[in-house]
């Protein structure tokens, strides 16, 4: 759901790799950092430049199965999803309500979501 491998859309075939070296583990291990990103995505808090880029890119990435994501972005997204589904289902649910109110992506990615459950 939340591709923390932050991206900025551009007309080329992939999103920019400008933020590919963000330490996703550091964000996931810090409640303060993780909450900052989630609050940004939910419109509840200020966004850092990378958070703003993620917020702008996330709908496109969800709709098009992250086809414009770099390898690092896909890996980061998988890590974030695994973490949220297994360790922070409260945040996962909030993000799903915001970015998937009609349950379209939850249904579309059901097999992938089910596959990460219990594999934190």
Secondary structure, DSSP 8 states (H G I E B T S, - for coil): ----S-----SSSS---TTTT--HHHHHH-HHHHHHHHHHHHTSS---HHHHHHHHHHHHHHHTTTTT--HHHHHHHHHHHHHHHHH-HHHHHHHHHHH-TTSHHHHHTHHHHHHHTT--
